[in-house]
Amino acid sequence: MILQTLTSPFLEKSTVRFRAEMTSLGFKDGIDVSYTVLNAKGDFGRAKSLLTSAIDQGAPDLVVTVATLATRAGRELLSGTTIPQMFLIVTDPVGEGFVSEMGKTSGSNITGQSHVVPVESQLALVSQILQTVKRDAPFRIGILRSTYPSAVSESAQLRAAAHQFPIVRFTDLGFPYLAGDSGRPKMHKTAVELVNAHRDNLDGIWLVAGPNQTNLDFVNAVLATGVPIVNSGNIRNARLGAMIALQSTEELNGRAAAEAASAILAGTDPGNIPVTRPSKFIAGVNVLTAARLGAVIPSGILELAQENVFYRQGREN
C-alpha cells in the first residue's frame, strides 16, 4: 500500500521509480506484489481516513508513505501495530520522532529515507558563494515557508545552524499552509504579500522543503517580487533563477526505498533497517543571480553543478 501526501512531479516520479526498482529486484507488479495507491491531496485528515479505510479491508504487508504529511499520518495509525511502515522523501525523520539519529535504526515497525541535503551542507555552499562579495554586513535572508510539516522542520534546522555561518542572517517568513487545489492560489498570494512586506529588509529568499518549492506557480510568483532566491531544493528553480539548488534524484530515492521494501517483504524487521539519506545529490547554480548579489560562483561549485549551470533567469509555464 502506497500513501502519497499529494500530487507532485517529484513525488510521483520517485514513486514510479520505486515501483520500477521493485520490479528489477524481482517483485513483478500483479504477480509477486500488488499496489494500492492512495493520495491524501495534502490533507492530513484525508490521509488518515484513506489509510484507515484501506487497512479495514485487509492489513497490508507493507505501508509505504511518501513525504512528511503522509508519513506522519501513517505513524499515528501504525505505531503500536505489527504492520511495517517505510517512508521516503521525509525532510527530518529525527525531528518527526521516527528515529533518534540519522543512520540509526528505529527499533519499531518503521524505517525509511530522507531526501534532503543536510542544512549545514546547504549553508556551507551558499556561504562559500556569498563570501566572494566584499561587504561587512551579513546577507539578510528570508526563509519563506508555510506551516507544512517539512517546511517548518527545515526552517527550524536552518535557524539552529545559522550561528555557524555569520555571512547570513535569517528572518523566518511563515504563512499558513492550505491544502488542496482551491487553497493554493490564496496561499501563494499570502506568501508574495509577506515577501513584499519585508522586501526592504531582505537581500534574498530561501525556499525550504515542501510542496511550494516544487510548484511552478509559487516559484514564478516569488521570482516576480524581484527578491532573489538564493537557495532551493529543486534543480528547476536554479534554471528559473535560484542562485543554488541541491536535490536528491528520483532514481536514488526509488532505489533506496525499493531495497528497504524488498528486505522487509523478505522478512527483515523494519526496526533493524537504518534510516538513511541518499549517498549522492545533484546541484544547480544560476550565475546571473549570483552576479545580481555581487557574488561569483567558485569553480569547485561550478564543477559540482556540471551541466546544471544556468546563465539566464526567467519564468516557465
N, C-alpha and C positions, 0 to 999 in steps of 0.2 A: 504494500500500500504506500502510495506517494502522496504526501500532503504538501502542496505548494502554497507559499504565502500569497502570491499574486502573479499576474501575467506580466512578465518582463523578459526582454530578449536574453539577458544574461542568465536568468533563472531557467528559462525554457531550454536554452542551448545546453546548459550544464546538465539538466535532467535528461535531455536526449542523449548526450554523451555518456551519462551514467548507464543508460539502458543499452547503448551500443557496446560499452565496455563489459557489461554483464554478459552480453551475447558472446563476446570474444573470450570470456572466461568459461564458457560452456553452458550458460543459463539461457537457453533459447526461449524467446518470448512465445507463450502459448503452449510450450511443450514442457520445459523444465521450470518455468516461472510464469506467473500471470500478474499483471499490474492493475491496480485500481488507482486512478489519478484523481485527486480532489484539489480544488482551487479555492482558497479562502478569500480571494479578491481583496486582500489587505485588511480583512476584518477578523479580529481575534475571536469574537463570539461565534462567527461563522466557522472559523477553523475548528473550534471545539465541537460545535454542533455536527459538522460534517464527519469528523473523526469518530465521535460518539456513535452516530448512526451506522457508520460503516463497521465498527467493531461489534455492534449489537447483532449484525448479520453474520458474524463469524470472526473469531480472533485471527488476525493475520500472523504470518510467520515473522514478519518484519515491517515496521513502520519507518519509512524514510521521510524526514521532514526537511523541506527546502527553505532556507532563510530563517531569520531570527523569530519572527512572529509565529510562524507555523511550528517551529521547534519549541518555543515557549508553551504554546497551546498543547502540543503533544506531550511535553514533560508534565504538565499539570494533570493530564489524563492518565499517563502511563506510569508515572512514578509509583512504585509500590506494587506494580503488576509484574508478570513474567514475560510480557510482550517486549521484545527487543526494539529499541529505537536507535536509529542512526541519522545524524544530521549532516548537512552540507550547507555551505555559504552562510555561516553564522559569524558575525563580527567578533564577538567577545564571549567565548564559551566559559571563561573563568568568571567574568563579571555576571554572567547569567546563572552561575552556580552549577553548571553541568559538570565541571571538573575543577579541581583545586589549582591546577597548574598545567599550562600547555606542555605536551609531551608526556603527561601522566595519564593513568587510567582512572575511570570514574568509580570503579568498584560497585557499580549498579548496572541497570539494564540499558545504559546509553553510551554511545561513542559517536565520533564524527570528526569533521574537519572545519577549521576556519579558512576563509578565503582572503583575509585582509592582511596586507603588509603591516608589520608592527609599527605603531605610531612613531617610535624612536627612529626607525629607518626612514619613514616619510619625512620627519622633521630634519633629519641629518641631510637628506638630499636637497630639500628646499633651502635649508640654511647655507649649504655649500654654494648654491646659486646666488642667494641674496647677499652673501658675504663679498661678492665681486663688486657690489655697489659701495661707493665712498659716501657714507653718511654716519652721523653719530647716533641718531635716534633709531630705535628698533622699528621694524615694519609692523604696522597696525593691521592685523588680520582678523576679519570677522569669520567665525565658524558658523556657517549657515546650515542650520539643522532643524528638522521637525522633531516632534515628540515620538517618532517611530523608534522602536527599541534600539536598533543598531546605530541609529544616528545619535541618540542620547549617549549611548555607551562610548562610541568613538570620540565624541566631543569631550566627554569626561576624561578619557585617556589622554587626549591631546593636551588638555589644560593641566593635567597632573604632571606631564612630562616636559612642559614648556620651559620650566626653570633651567633645564639643561641646555636650552638654545636661546640665548638672550637676544639674538638677532630678530626674533619675532615676539610680538605681544598680542595675545588673543583677546577678542571680545566674543562672548557667546551670544549668537543671534538665533534664539529659539522661537518657533511658531508651532501651532497645533497641527498634528498630522490628521488628515481627513481621509478616511478610507473610501475606496470606490471611485468610479469614473466621475460621478456627479460632484464629489468634493474636491477633485483635483484642481480645477480652474481657480476656485476660491483660495485653496492652499497656496498655489503659485502666486496669486495676486498678493496675498499677505506677505509672502517671502520677499517679493520685489519691493513692496512698501517698506518693509523692515530695512532692506539694504539702502533704499533711498533716504530713509530717516537718519541713517548713520553714516552716509557716504562721506561727509566732511571729516570724519574721524577714521576713515578706512583707507589703507593702501591696497588691500586685496581681499578676496573671499576664498575661504577653504571649504570645499564641498566634502562632506563626510559620507560614510556608508549609508545605504538605504535606497529606497526606490526613486527618490528625487534625482539623485545624481546620474541615474540611468535613463531618466525621462527627458527626451529631446526638447519638449516644450518648456520644461522647467529650466534646463540649461540655457536655451535660447533667451528666455526671459531674464535670467541673471546676467547674461552677456550684454543684453540690451541696456542694462543700467550703466554700462561703461566702467564699472568697477572690475578690475582684472580678477580672473580666477587663478589663484596661484597653485592650487593642488586639487586633484580629483582622483577617484579610484576607477576611472573609466577612460580607456585609451582614446575613444572617440572624442571625448571632451578636450583632449590635447589638440586634436585636429581642429576643433572648433575655436580653441583659444586658451585653454588651461595651460599654465606655464609648465606643469609637470603632472603626469598621471602614472600611477603604479597599479597594476592589475594582475590578478591571477587569471588563468585561462580556463575556458570550459573543459578543455581536454584534460588538464591536470586535476581539476575538481572532480570531473566524472570518473577518471581513472582511480583516484584515491578512494572515492566513495564506493566504487564497484569492488575494489579489493577488500574493503572492510565488510561490505554486504555479503560477498561470497564467503568470507570466513565465518560470518555469523550463521548463514544458512547451512554451512557445513558443520555447525555445532560449537563454534567458538563463543564463549561468553563475551558479550559486548563490553562488560565491565573489565575485561582483561586486554582490550584493544586501546592503545593510547590515542588521545585526542591530539591531532596534529595540524600543521599548516602545510600548504604545498611547498615543495622544495625550490620552486622557481617562480619568478614573476616576470612580466613584461613591463617595459617603461615606454612612455611617450613624452616628448617635450615640444613646446612651442617657442621658437626662437624670438618671434615678434613680440610675444607677451613679455618675455624676459627683458627685451630691449625697452619696452614701454616703462618698465620698472627701473631702467638704468643698469640692468644686470646682463651678464654674459654667461651662457651655459658652458660650464667646464668641459673639456674634451673627454674626460672619463665618463661623464653623464651622457654626452652625445654618443659615445661608443655603446653605452648600456642600452640606449634607445634604438640604435641601429636604424631600421627602416621607418621607425615611428618618430622622425624628426620633421617638424612642420614649420613652414615659413610664412604662413598666412593665417588670418583669422576670418571667421565667417559663420553665419547661421546655416543650418541644414533643415530641410523639411522632412 
